[in-house]
Amino acid sequence: TWGRRFKEIHYIFSDYQAVQSTDTELVGVHIPASYRGIILGFLVETSAANAFEVRWVSGGKAYRYRIKTRSQGMLSLFIPGGINYDAPADSDSDVVLYALGNPTGGEAKADLLIGLI
């Protein structure tokens, strides 16, 4: 189990959305009480260059992981140990992937792969 014993693993899908302003929430998941969340990966599809950010809270401290695309297309990232291996998302908190905005507009969608420990 990739070095961790996950209680559950979830893949959260989203639909295409217009991205015109900063912090457009594309997909998110709530980490239930008594669990902590490990971000195992994500998939981003975009019709224009954009920046994306996954945000979570661990130990009461806010964290983020930013990625940028230079043009339209798809970007996927999978890290078996988890993006936030050393800082799992707190129980009863949210993990959210945002599009940070593009002045030319466009559409984007994102999916998250989350493991609960």
Buried (B, 14 or more C-beta within 10 A) or exposed (E): EEEBEBEEEEEBEBEBBEBBEEEBBBBBBEBBEEBBBBBBBBBBBBBBBBBBBBBBBBEEEEBEBEBEBEEBEEBEBEBEEBBBBEBBBBBEBBBBBBBBBBEEEBBBBBBBBBBBB
